[in-house]
Amino acid sequence: MTTLTENSVSGIDDQRNNTNTTHLVALDVDGTLVDHDGHMSEAVREAARRTVAAGHHVIIATGRSLGAMLPVIEQIGLERGYGVCSNGGVTIRLDPSLDLGYEVIDRETFDPAPALATLRDRVPGARYALEDEDGNFLSTERFQDSSFGIEAQGVDFHQLMNTRAVRVVVNSVDASTEEFTAAVANCGLQGVAYSVGWTAWLDIAAAGVTKATALEKLRQRLDVHPYLTVAVGDGGNDLEMLAWAGRGVAMGQADDYVKAAANEVTASVYDDGAAHVLRSLLP
């Protein structure tokens, strides 16, 4: 049973008295706006464009790096506002008057050496990639992925250990998802934030840095009431974001633990679940 405290009643009154209906809408990309083949349906594209045109603060919040986020921003017609990438490690401001159309306003870095040393011992045969503080990607074993947004430069493991990082990616082509998840769980990683994806894939960011921490900074910057925040996602790296939002929505194909972190569940990415959520914000 939910008990209404004095603070919660006050919060409800604040919401009722708030005549501003401009929402901050945080949207994951892979598994939310696009399917696992990278395709965005026309229904999702149209709903996102209409939400942008309606004046809501639509913010892409993705584990992808900058170069891989920008095409999605373009697809939904977002020219002004903000974007969060690298799982909260990088935040950009969009403005068509800027030379590139954007500028990086926040970049969270960390020393990856302790985590890399631990993982090397516990996840044999893994491939590693690292996004540095200048936006470059370095990788071992010719590791490339579309989420990097640029071609990674081949380096040895020692160079990765000595490079300041925004994002570290670990991938195993040999281990099953279950084996990989168990190995990572047994690593006891300290001083970093991490999430394991739906394949044998690990994303690591600076300690305390998530999509939610970057979005909260933007919420305060934009002066949006917490009740007017919406987040839509499907993965382990969306848990904090879904819990942070006033209205956290999990995609229909998400695992149960992701759905448990949300307030509601929409249809799957293959049934345009994100479009259903976005349309609910429109007149």
C-alpha positions as CSV (number, residue, x, y, z in Angstrom):
1,M,0.0,0.0,0.0
2,T,1.3,3.5,-0.9
3,T,1.2,6.0,1.9
4,L,1.0,9.7,1.0
5,T,3.3,11.8,3.1
6,E,3.1,15.5,3.5
7,N,5.9,15.9,1.0
8,S,4.3,13.7,-1.6
9,V,0.9,15.5,-1.3
10,S,2.8,18.8,-1.7
11,G,4.5,17.4,-4.8
12,I,1.1,16.4,-6.3
13,D,-0.2,19.8,-5.6
14,D,2.8,21.3,-7.3
15,Q,2.2,19.2,-10.4
16,R,-1.5,20.1,-10.6
17,N,-0.6,23.8,-10.2
18,N,2.1,23.7,-12.8
19,T,0.7,25.1,-16.1
20,N,3.9,24.3,-18.0
21,T,3.4,21.1,-20.0
22,T,6.8,21.1,-21.7
23,H,8.4,17.7,-21.0
24,L,12.0,16.6,-20.9
25,V,11.9,13.4,-23.0
26,A,15.0,11.1,-22.8
27,L,15.2,8.5,-25.5
28,D,17.5,5.5,-25.7
29,V,18.5,4.5,-29.2
30,D,19.3,0.8,-29.8
31,G,16.3,-1.3,-28.9
32,T,14.1,1.9,-28.4
33,L,14.3,4.2,-31.4
34,V,15.9,1.7,-33.7
35,D,15.8,-2.1,-33.8
36,H,18.8,-4.3,-33.4
37,D,19.4,-4.0,-37.2
38,G,19.7,-0.2,-36.7
39,H,16.4,0.5,-38.5
40,M,14.1,3.3,-37.3
41,S,10.5,2.8,-38.5
42,E,8.6,5.7,-40.1
43,A,6.1,5.7,-37.3
44,V,8.8,6.3,-34.7
45,R,10.6,8.9,-36.8
46,E,7.3,10.8,-37.4
47,A,6.3,10.7,-33.7
48,A,9.8,11.9,-32.6
49,R,9.8,14.7,-35.1
50,R,6.3,15.8,-34.0
51,T,7.4,15.7,-30.4
52,V,10.4,17.9,-31.2
53,A,8.1,20.3,-33.2
54,A,5.7,20.5,-30.3
55,G,8.5,22.1,-28.2
56,H,9.3,19.3,-25.8
57,H,13.0,19.0,-24.8
58,V,13.8,15.8,-26.6
59,I,17.1,14.4,-25.6
60,I,18.8,11.3,-27.1
61,A,20.4,9.4,-24.2
62,T,22.5,6.5,-25.6
63,G,25.4,4.3,-24.9
64,R,26.6,5.1,-28.4
65,S,29.5,7.5,-28.8
66,L,29.1,11.0,-30.3
67,G,29.6,10.1,-34.0
68,A,27.1,7.3,-33.8
69,M,24.5,9.5,-32.0
70,L,24.5,12.3,-34.5
71,P,22.8,10.5,-37.4
72,V,19.9,9.6,-35.0
73,I,19.6,13.2,-33.9
74,E,19.4,14.2,-37.6
75,Q,16.8,11.6,-38.3
76,I,14.4,13.0,-35.7
77,G,14.9,16.6,-36.8
78,L,16.6,17.8,-33.7
79,E,18.7,20.9,-34.4
80,R,18.6,22.7,-31.0
81,G,18.8,21.3,-27.5
82,Y,21.0,18.6,-26.0
83,G,22.3,15.1,-26.5
84,V,23.8,12.5,-24.0
85,C,26.1,9.8,-25.3
86,S,28.7,7.3,-24.0
87,N,26.2,6.4,-21.3
88,G,26.4,9.8,-19.7
89,G,30.1,10.4,-20.3
90,V,29.6,13.1,-22.9
91,T,26.9,15.8,-23.2
92,I,26.5,18.0,-26.2
93,R,24.6,21.2,-26.9
94,L,23.0,21.4,-30.4
95,D,22.9,24.7,-32.2
96,P,22.9,25.2,-36.0
97,S,24.9,28.4,-35.7
98,L,27.9,26.4,-34.4
99,D,30.5,25.3,-36.9
100,L,29.7,21.6,-36.3
101,G,26.2,22.1,-35.3
102,Y,27.1,21.1,-31.8
103,E,29.6,21.6,-29.0
104,V,30.7,19.3,-26.1
105,I,29.7,20.9,-22.8
106,D,30.5,18.0,-20.5
107,R,33.0,15.1,-20.7
108,E,33.5,12.7,-17.7
109,T,36.8,10.8,-17.8
110,F,38.5,8.2,-15.6
111,D,41.6,6.1,-15.2
112,P,40.7,2.7,-16.9
113,A,43.8,0.8,-15.7
114,P,42.4,-0.9,-12.6
115,A,39.3,-2.1,-14.4
116,L,41.3,-3.2,-17.5
117,A,43.8,-5.1,-15.4
118,T,41.0,-7.0,-13.5
119,L,39.1,-7.8,-16.7
120,R,42.2,-9.1,-18.5
121,D,42.7,-11.7,-15.9
122,R,39.0,-12.7,-15.6
123,V,37.8,-12.5,-19.2
124,P,40.4,-14.2,-21.3
125,G,40.2,-13.6,-25.1
126,A,38.1,-10.5,-24.8
127,R,38.5,-7.5,-27.1
128,Y,38.8,-4.0,-25.8
129,A,38.1,-0.5,-27.1
130,L,38.4,2.9,-25.4
131,E,37.0,6.3,-26.1
132,D,39.6,8.9,-25.0
133,E,39.1,12.4,-23.8
134,D,39.5,13.8,-27.3
135,G,36.8,11.6,-28.8
136,N,39.2,9.2,-30.5
137,F,38.7,5.4,-30.3
138,L,41.6,3.0,-29.5
139,S,41.1,-0.8,-29.7
140,T,42.8,-4.1,-29.5
141,E,42.3,-7.1,-31.8
142,R,41.1,-4.9,-34.6
143,F,37.9,-4.3,-32.6
144,Q,35.4,-2.1,-34.5
145,D,31.7,-1.4,-33.8
146,S,29.1,0.9,-35.3
147,S,28.4,2.4,-31.8
148,F,31.9,4.0,-31.9
149,G,30.9,6.4,-34.6
150,I,34.4,6.5,-36.0
151,E,37.1,3.9,-36.9
152,A,39.1,2.8,-34.0
153,Q,42.9,3.0,-34.1
154,G,44.7,-0.3,-33.3
155,V,46.9,-0.2,-30.2
156,D,48.3,-2.6,-27.7
157,F,46.8,-3.3,-24.3
158,H,49.5,-1.3,-22.5
159,Q,48.5,1.9,-24.4
160,L,44.9,1.4,-23.3
161,M,46.0,1.1,-19.7
162,N,47.7,4.5,-19.9
163,T,45.0,6.5,-21.7
164,R,42.4,8.6,-19.9
165,A,39.0,7.3,-20.9
166,V,35.4,8.4,-21.3
167,R,34.1,5.0,-22.2
168,V,35.6,1.5,-22.2
169,V,34.0,-1.4,-24.2
170,V,34.7,-5.0,-23.6
171,N,33.5,-7.7,-25.9
172,S,33.9,-11.5,-25.9
173,V,33.3,-13.4,-29.1
174,D,33.9,-16.8,-27.4
175,A,31.8,-16.6,-24.2
176,S,28.0,-16.8,-24.0
177,T,26.2,-13.9,-22.5
178,E,25.6,-15.9,-19.3
179,E,29.3,-16.8,-19.0
180,F,30.4,-13.3,-19.8
181,T,28.0,-11.8,-17.3
182,A,29.2,-14.2,-14.5
183,A,32.8,-13.4,-15.3
184,V,32.2,-9.7,-15.1
185,A,30.2,-10.1,-11.9
186,N,33.1,-12.0,-10.3
187,C,35.6,-9.2,-11.2
188,G,34.5,-7.0,-8.4
189,L,35.1,-3.8,-10.4
190,Q,35.7,-0.8,-8.2
191,G,35.6,2.9,-8.9
192,V,33.7,2.6,-12.2
193,A,30.1,2.4,-13.4
194,Y,29.3,-0.5,-15.7
195,S,26.5,-2.3,-17.5
196,V,26.4,-5.6,-19.4
197,G,24.5,-5.6,-22.7
198,W,22.2,-8.1,-24.3
199,T,25.2,-9.8,-25.9
200,A,28.6,-10.5,-24.3
201,W,29.3,-6.8,-24.2
202,L,30.4,-4.6,-21.3
203,D,30.3,-0.7,-21.2
204,I,32.3,1.0,-18.5
205,A,32.1,4.7,-17.5
206,A,33.5,6.8,-14.7
207,A,32.2,6.0,-11.2
208,G,28.8,7.6,-10.6
209,V,28.3,8.5,-14.2
210,T,25.1,7.2,-15.9
211,K,22.6,8.5,-18.4
212,A,20.6,9.6,-15.4
213,T,23.3,11.8,-13.9
214,A,23.8,13.6,-17.2
215,L,20.1,14.0,-17.7
216,E,19.6,15.4,-14.2
217,K,22.2,18.2,-15.0
218,L,20.2,19.0,-18.1
219,R,16.9,18.9,-16.2
220,Q,18.2,21.5,-13.8
221,R,19.7,23.6,-16.6
222,L,16.4,23.6,-18.5
223,D,14.4,24.1,-15.2
224,V,12.0,21.3,-16.0
225,H,9.9,20.0,-13.1
226,P,10.8,16.3,-12.2
227,Y,7.2,15.3,-12.8
228,L,7.6,16.4,-16.4
229,T,10.5,14.0,-17.2
230,V,9.9,11.0,-19.4
231,A,12.5,8.3,-20.2
232,V,12.2,5.4,-22.6
233,G,14.7,2.5,-22.8
234,D,15.2,-1.2,-22.9
235,G,18.6,-2.2,-21.5
236,G,20.7,-2.5,-18.4
237,N,22.3,0.9,-19.0
238,D,18.8,2.4,-18.9
239,L,18.0,1.3,-15.3
240,E,19.1,4.5,-13.6
241,M,17.4,6.7,-16.3
242,L,14.1,4.8,-16.0
243,A,14.2,5.2,-12.2
244,W,15.1,8.9,-12.4
245,A,12.3,9.9,-14.7
246,G,8.9,11.0,-13.4
247,R,7.6,8.6,-16.1
248,G,10.0,5.8,-16.9
249,V,8.9,3.5,-19.7
250,A,10.4,0.2,-20.6
251,M,10.2,-1.3,-24.0
252,G,8.1,-4.4,-24.5
253,Q,11.1,-6.6,-25.4
254,A,13.1,-5.5,-22.4
255,D,14.2,-8.1,-19.7
256,D,12.0,-8.3,-16.6
257,Y,14.6,-6.6,-14.4
258,V,14.5,-3.5,-16.8
259,K,10.7,-3.5,-16.7
260,A,10.8,-3.6,-12.9
261,A,12.7,-0.3,-12.9
262,A,10.0,1.4,-15.0
263,N,6.6,2.9,-14.2
264,E,5.1,1.3,-17.3
265,V,5.8,-0.9,-20.2
266,T,5.1,0.0,-23.9
267,A,5.1,-2.2,-27.0
268,S,8.3,-3.7,-28.3
269,V,10.7,-1.9,-30.6
270,Y,9.3,-4.0,-33.5
271,D,5.8,-2.7,-32.7
272,D,6.8,1.0,-32.5
273,G,6.6,1.1,-28.7
274,A,8.5,4.4,-28.6
275,A,6.0,6.0,-31.0
276,H,3.1,5.1,-28.6
277,V,4.9,6.9,-25.7
278,L,5.7,10.0,-27.8
279,R,2.2,10.3,-29.2
280,S,0.9,10.4,-25.6
281,L,2.7,13.7,-25.1
282,L,1.1,15.3,-28.2
283,P,-2.1,17.3,-28.2
